[in-house]
């Protein structure tokens, strides 16, 4: 399981496209029957975000890439854009424990702030994102300290030429470890 997360404009969309193509090649070599699936976070839901996340983990069949995951993104965007999270503290604990059992690789997409300020304005963003981008980036960076205690985290910066090659090596190792642990349909 791979989760790609980070602030808007960090290169998640392009990376996920590349990762899914590369992961498909690896899984074909391992003779895995399941195609690579990309699961997109629903973003803020008026209710049921925790339930969506718990259910998504239950239904996730390897190989899978999550395009953001509420355990990470809601901990950042909720307090900044809505002044509260849509997941309670107990909900975050429950979700974190369940997420840890999957041993995901978290890819934190975070180029320099100057780059984010430019790239985040290329696409339509949720209300308040551009006005609060510096606070969002700061909160992601702060949260990263906690996430690194419980998860394998790779910092991906698309402005660094050798960063993608290193990431692909890390993912290759992660895919092989996940495959050896079982749960993949071959």
C-alpha atoms as one frame of an Amber mdcrd trajectory, in Angstrom:
protein
   0.000   0.000   0.000   1.290   3.395  -1.019  -0.253   6.666   0.151   0.696
   9.822  -1.732  -0.077  12.941   0.273   1.049  16.514   0.717   0.016  20.092
   0.046  -1.669  21.221  -3.145   0.802  21.771  -5.977   3.275  19.220  -4.617
   3.255  16.955  -7.680   0.941  14.212  -6.389  -1.101  13.801  -9.572   1.898
  13.376 -11.885   3.651  11.113  -9.411   0.605   8.863  -9.017   0.359   8.445
 -12.803   4.026   7.444 -12.980   3.789   5.211  -9.915   0.757   3.346 -11.171
   2.467   2.622 -14.510   5.665   1.473 -12.801   3.803  -0.515 -10.169   1.799
  -2.244 -12.900   5.080  -3.383 -14.506   6.394  -4.709 -11.194   3.181  -6.565
 -10.413   3.086  -8.115 -13.900   6.635  -9.392 -13.334   5.479 -10.887 -10.037
   2.466 -12.396 -11.846  -0.034 -10.550  -9.641  -3.571 -10.895 -10.974  -5.012
  -7.707  -9.492  -4.499  -4.503 -11.479  -3.040  -1.512  -9.691  -5.858   0.537
  -8.214  -5.732   4.229  -7.378  -8.201   5.253  -4.679  -8.900   8.963  -4.455
  -9.788  10.497  -1.117 -13.292  11.948  -1.208 -12.063  15.160   0.396 -14.186
  16.709   3.121 -17.479  14.938   3.628 -20.215  16.494   5.732 -20.391  13.202
   7.600 -18.845   9.801   7.306 -15.217  10.637   6.493 -13.918   8.274   9.190
 -16.254   5.528   8.003 -15.133   6.056   4.403 -11.467   5.753   5.440 -11.997
   2.629   7.569 -14.033   1.005   4.794 -11.443   1.954   2.161  -8.772   0.159
   4.197 -10.995  -2.907   4.514 -11.640  -2.992   0.765  -8.111  -2.106  -0.382
  -6.661  -5.002  -2.327  -2.949  -4.862  -3.052  -1.495  -3.350  -5.110  -3.123
  -0.024  -4.228  -2.172   3.640  -4.274  -4.159   6.145  -2.244  -4.308   9.666
  -3.653  -4.350  11.340  -0.262  -5.763   9.638   2.798  -7.901  11.323   5.488
  -5.607  10.259   8.333  -3.004  12.634   6.916  -4.870  15.254   4.866  -7.764
  15.840   7.273  -5.307  16.410  10.142  -3.951  19.321   8.089  -6.807  20.789
   6.086  -9.578  20.410   8.680  -8.102  22.641  11.399  -6.909  25.246   8.890
  -9.836  25.510   6.465 -12.748  24.626   8.783 -11.182  25.292  12.201 -12.047
  21.711  13.160 -11.412  18.243  11.892 -14.174  16.053  10.531 -12.588  13.149
  12.443 -12.519  13.098  16.245  -9.342  12.470  18.201 -10.565   8.942  19.012
 -11.419   8.457  15.334  -7.870   9.443  14.344  -6.497   6.938  16.875  -8.716
   4.143  15.539  -7.825   4.978  11.947  -4.103   5.224  12.736  -4.048   1.805
  14.404  -5.861   0.205  11.470  -3.622   1.980   8.970  -0.476   0.753  10.757
  -1.552  -2.868  10.255  -1.276  -2.307   6.484   2.307  -1.005   6.843   1.868
   1.579   4.067   4.632   3.566   2.465   3.756   7.244   2.774   5.092   9.448
  -0.015   5.097  13.038   1.202   5.108  15.309  -1.851   6.764  18.509  -0.743
   8.844  20.688  -3.049  10.156  24.043  -1.766   7.518  26.564  -0.662   8.412
  28.939  -3.509   7.533  26.176  -5.994   4.291  25.311  -4.166   3.189  28.928
  -4.279   3.490  28.818  -8.079   2.176  25.312  -8.806  -0.819  25.470  -6.457
  -2.334  28.244  -8.551  -2.258  26.213 -11.776  -5.379  24.176 -10.935  -8.660
  25.020  -9.238  -8.307  24.547  -5.518 -10.803  24.102  -2.713 -11.887  27.423
  -1.174  -9.263  28.792   1.176  -6.342  26.649   0.020  -4.383  29.324  -1.815
  -4.988  31.930   0.901  -3.816  29.468   3.569  -1.129  27.598   1.637   1.754
  28.659   3.897  -0.170  27.502   6.978  -1.087  24.226   5.235   2.547  23.542
   4.350   3.693  24.391   7.882   1.061  22.060   9.387   2.014  19.227   7.005
   5.669  19.664   7.982   4.753  19.604  11.688   2.523  16.540  11.315   5.263
  14.759   9.412   7.276  14.570  12.654   4.540  12.394  14.190   3.860  10.296
  11.117   7.518   9.333  10.811   7.299   7.567  14.184   4.609   5.168  12.984
   5.057   4.863   9.216   7.666   4.519   6.510   7.777   7.991   4.981   9.578
   9.117   1.860   9.933  12.840   1.191   9.435  13.397  -2.537  10.506  16.674
  -4.124   9.912  16.750  -7.876  12.432  19.583  -8.258  15.273  17.230  -7.243
  16.370  15.247 -10.309  17.582  12.118  -8.509  14.694  12.099  -6.025  12.319
  10.191  -8.329  14.887   7.486  -9.072  15.493   7.015  -5.343  11.742   6.902
  -4.720  11.298   4.195  -7.360  14.021   2.141  -5.659  12.274   2.534  -2.291
   8.935   1.572  -3.818  10.459  -1.434  -5.562  11.737  -2.658  -2.181   8.386
  -1.881  -0.561   6.466  -3.773  -3.257   8.689  -6.819  -2.813   8.256  -6.706
   0.981   4.461  -6.375   0.663   4.376  -9.244  -1.818   6.438 -11.499   0.464
   4.064 -10.747   3.381   1.244 -12.195   1.288  -2.212 -10.917   0.558  -1.540
 -10.351  -3.139  -3.520 -12.501  -5.561  -1.122 -14.321  -7.878
